[in-house]
């Protein structure tokens, strides 16, 4: 009986130790996994918000064409869209930077762990800068770490340059799109004014003819139909 209890206690102890190790492993991975999950959720939120902004833009632009001041209405709608897109783009850049920095820090930690137990070259009887035929030169861990840090700084500078170029191109493209939209809106507004003026002239002629007929006078000849300018 005692041997059975001892065996049970031993099994319980081993199982508890294994479970504790697994829990510790999950706990160690939890911050990293949580950070990745939060970033993914933020990317999805940004995408959903961008989709909603585009849908709202289409709805508001359609409403603008029902107004008298079409051009001013469209300009206001597109200005709001540009501001929203700029804000979302800045949030995306911030998320990407955080992810890149986290990966870079993880690489540095991994390298430090690998080089932590490596003795310096002098302790191994190897002269720095010298090599024995058939044997590689042992790298200095501190020098290697400094080189990696410099590479990270260079990568950060290149990434920042790329972000600046992308943001500049996006801003220029948004400006061009706004200008094209404004020109199209002006052309539509001019065409609408021409149509309205032609309809008003026809209404005046009809009224004049009706008044003349009522007074017993000969009605005036109708005006020729106005030709509409070609849409631009």
C-alpha positions as CSV (number, residue, x, y, z in Angstrom):
1,X,0.0,0.0,0.0
2,X,2.8,2.4,0.9
3,X,4.6,1.6,-2.4
4,X,1.4,2.4,-4.3
5,X,1.0,5.7,-2.5
6,X,4.7,6.5,-3.1
7,X,4.3,5.8,-6.8
8,X,1.2,7.9,-7.0
9,X,3.0,10.8,-5.3
10,X,6.0,10.4,-7.6
11,X,3.7,10.4,-10.7
12,X,1.8,13.5,-9.4
13,X,5.1,15.3,-8.8
14,X,6.5,14.6,-12.3
15,X,3.2,15.5,-13.9
16,X,3.0,18.7,-11.9
17,X,6.6,19.6,-12.9
18,X,5.8,19.0,-16.6
19,X,2.6,21.0,-16.4
20,X,4.5,23.8,-14.7
21,X,7.1,23.8,-17.5
22,X,4.4,23.9,-20.1
23,X,2.7,26.8,-18.3
24,X,6.0,28.7,-18.1
25,X,6.6,28.2,-21.8
26,X,3.1,29.5,-22.6
27,X,3.6,32.4,-20.3
28,X,6.9,33.3,-21.9
29,X,5.3,33.2,-25.3
30,X,2.2,35.1,-24.2
31,X,3.5,38.7,-24.5
32,X,4.8,38.1,-28.0
33,X,1.6,36.3,-29.1
34,X,-0.5,39.0,-27.5
35,X,1.4,41.8,-29.2
36,X,1.0,40.0,-32.6
37,X,-2.7,39.5,-32.0
38,X,-3.2,43.2,-31.0
39,X,-1.4,44.3,-34.2
40,X,-3.5,42.0,-36.3
41,X,-6.6,43.4,-34.7
42,X,-5.5,47.0,-35.4
43,X,-4.7,46.2,-39.1
44,X,-8.2,44.7,-39.4
45,X,-9.8,47.8,-37.7
46,X,-7.9,50.1,-40.1
47,X,-9.0,48.1,-43.1
48,X,-12.6,48.1,-41.9
49,X,-12.5,51.8,-41.3
50,X,-11.0,52.5,-44.7
51,X,-13.9,50.4,-46.3
52,X,-16.4,52.4,-44.4
53,X,-14.8,55.7,-45.4
54,X,-15.0,54.8,-49.1
55,X,-18.6,53.7,-48.8
56,X,-19.5,57.0,-47.0
57,X,-17.6,59.0,-49.7
58,X,-19.7,57.4,-52.5
59,X,-22.9,58.2,-50.6
60,X,-22.0,61.8,-49.9
61,X,-20.7,62.4,-53.5
62,X,-24.0,61.1,-54.8
63,X,-25.8,63.5,-52.5
64,X,-23.6,66.4,-53.7
65,X,-24.9,66.1,-57.2
66,X,-28.4,66.9,-55.9
67,X,-27.3,70.2,-54.5
68,X,-26.9,73.6,-56.3
69,X,-23.2,74.1,-55.2
70,X,-21.9,70.7,-56.5
71,X,-18.3,71.7,-56.7
72,X,-18.1,73.1,-53.1
73,X,-19.8,70.0,-51.8
74,X,-17.5,67.6,-53.5
75,X,-14.5,69.5,-52.4
76,X,-15.5,69.3,-48.8
77,X,-16.3,65.6,-49.0
78,X,-12.9,64.8,-50.6
79,X,-11.0,66.9,-48.1
80,X,-12.5,64.9,-45.2
81,X,-11.6,61.6,-47.0
82,X,-8.0,62.8,-47.5
83,X,-7.7,63.7,-43.8
84,X,-9.1,60.3,-42.8
85,X,-6.8,58.4,-45.2
86,X,-3.7,60.3,-43.9
87,X,-4.7,59.4,-40.3
88,X,-5.1,55.7,-41.2
89,X,-1.9,55.6,-43.1
90,X,0.0,57.1,-40.1
91,X,-1.4,54.4,-37.9
92,X,-0.4,51.7,-40.4
93,X,3.2,53.1,-40.5
94,X,3.3,53.1,-36.7
95,X,2.1,49.5,-36.5
96,X,4.7,48.3,-39.1
97,X,7.5,50.2,-37.3
98,X,6.6,48.5,-34.0
99,X,6.5,45.1,-35.6
100,X,9.9,45.7,-37.3
101,X,11.5,46.9,-34.1
102,X,10.2,43.9,-32.2
103,X,11.6,41.5,-34.7
104,X,15.0,43.3,-34.7
105,X,15.1,43.2,-30.9
106,X,14.2,39.5,-31.0
107,X,17.1,38.9,-33.4
108,X,19.5,40.7,-31.2
109,X,18.4,38.7,-28.1
110,X,18.9,35.5,-30.0
111,X,22.4,36.5,-31.1
112,X,23.3,37.6,-27.6
113,X,22.1,34.2,-26.2
114,X,24.2,32.4,-28.8
115,X,27.4,34.4,-28.2
116,X,27.0,34.6,-24.4
117,X,28.8,31.4,-23.8
118,X,31.5,31.9,-26.4
119,X,34.9,32.8,-24.9
120,X,37.0,35.6,-26.4
121,X,39.6,34.8,-29.1
122,X,42.6,35.3,-26.7
123,X,41.1,32.7,-24.3
124,X,41.1,30.1,-27.0
125,X,44.7,30.9,-28.0
126,X,43.7,32.6,-31.2
127,X,45.2,36.0,-32.1
128,X,42.5,38.4,-33.3
129,X,43.0,39.0,-37.1
130,X,45.1,35.9,-37.5
131,X,44.0,32.6,-38.9
132,X,45.4,29.1,-38.9
133,X,45.3,27.2,-42.1
134,X,42.2,25.2,-42.1
135,X,40.6,27.0,-39.1
136,X,38.3,30.1,-39.3
137,X,39.1,33.3,-37.5
138,X,37.0,33.6,-34.3
139,X,34.8,36.7,-34.4
140,X,34.7,39.1,-31.5
141,X,31.1,39.0,-30.0
142,X,31.1,42.7,-29.2
143,X,32.3,43.6,-32.7
144,X,29.7,41.4,-34.2
145,X,27.0,42.9,-32.0
146,X,28.1,46.4,-33.0
147,X,28.0,45.5,-36.6
148,X,24.5,44.1,-36.3
149,X,23.4,47.3,-34.5
150,X,24.8,49.4,-37.3
151,X,22.9,47.2,-39.8
152,X,19.7,47.8,-37.9
153,X,20.3,51.6,-38.0
154,X,20.9,51.5,-41.7
155,X,17.8,49.4,-42.2
156,X,15.8,51.9,-40.1
157,X,17.1,54.8,-42.2
158,X,16.2,53.0,-45.5
159,X,12.8,52.1,-44.1
160,X,12.2,55.7,-43.1
161,X,13.3,57.0,-46.5
162,X,10.9,54.5,-48.1
163,X,8.0,55.6,-45.9
164,X,8.7,59.2,-46.8
165,X,8.6,58.4,-50.5
166,X,5.4,56.5,-50.2
167,X,3.8,59.2,-48.2
168,X,4.9,61.9,-50.7
169,X,3.6,59.8,-53.6
170,X,0.3,59.2,-51.9
171,X,-0.1,62.9,-51.2
172,X,0.7,63.8,-54.7
173,X,-1.7,61.2,-56.1
174,X,-4.4,62.4,-53.8
175,X,-3.9,66.0,-55.0
176,X,-4.0,64.9,-58.6
177,X,-7.2,62.9,-58.0
178,X,-8.8,65.9,-56.3
179,X,-7.9,68.1,-59.2
180,X,-9.3,65.7,-61.7
181,X,-12.5,65.3,-59.7
182,X,-12.8,69.1,-59.4
183,X,-12.4,69.6,-63.2
184,X,-15.0,66.9,-63.8
185,X,-17.4,68.5,-61.3
186,X,-17.0,71.9,-62.9
187,X,-17.7,70.5,-66.4
188,X,-20.9,68.8,-65.1
189,X,-21.9,72.0,-63.3
190,X,-21.4,74.0,-66.5
191,X,-23.4,71.5,-68.5
192,X,-26.2,71.6,-65.9
193,X,-26.3,75.4,-66.1
194,X,-26.5,75.4,-69.9
195,X,-29.4,72.9,-69.8
196,X,-31.2,74.9,-67.1
197,X,-30.8,78.2,-69.1
198,X,-32.1,76.4,-72.3
199,X,-35.1,75.2,-70.4
200,X,-35.8,78.6,-69.0
201,X,-35.7,80.2,-72.4
202,X,-38.1,77.6,-73.8
203,X,-40.4,78.2,-70.9
204,X,-40.3,82.0,-71.6
205,X,-41.1,81.5,-75.3
206,X,-44.0,79.2,-74.5
207,X,-45.4,81.7,-72.0
208,X,-45.0,84.5,-74.6
209,X,-46.8,82.5,-77.2
210,X,-49.6,81.6,-74.8
211,X,-50.0,85.3,-73.8
212,X,-50.0,86.3,-77.5
213,X,-52.6,83.7,-78.4
214,X,-54.8,84.8,-75.5
215,X,-54.5,88.5,-76.6
216,X,-55.4,87.6,-80.2
217,X,-51.9,88.4,-81.5
218,X,-49.8,86.2,-83.8
219,X,-47.3,84.2,-81.6
220,X,-43.6,84.8,-82.1
221,X,-41.6,82.1,-83.9
222,X,-39.9,79.6,-81.5
223,X,-36.3,80.0,-80.7
224,X,-33.9,77.4,-82.2
225,X,-32.8,74.6,-79.9
226,X,-29.6,75.5,-78.0
227,X,-26.7,73.2,-78.7
228,X,-25.1,71.8,-75.6
229,X,-21.3,71.8,-75.3
230,X,-19.6,68.4,-75.4
231,X,-18.8,67.0,-72.0
232,X,-15.2,67.4,-71.0
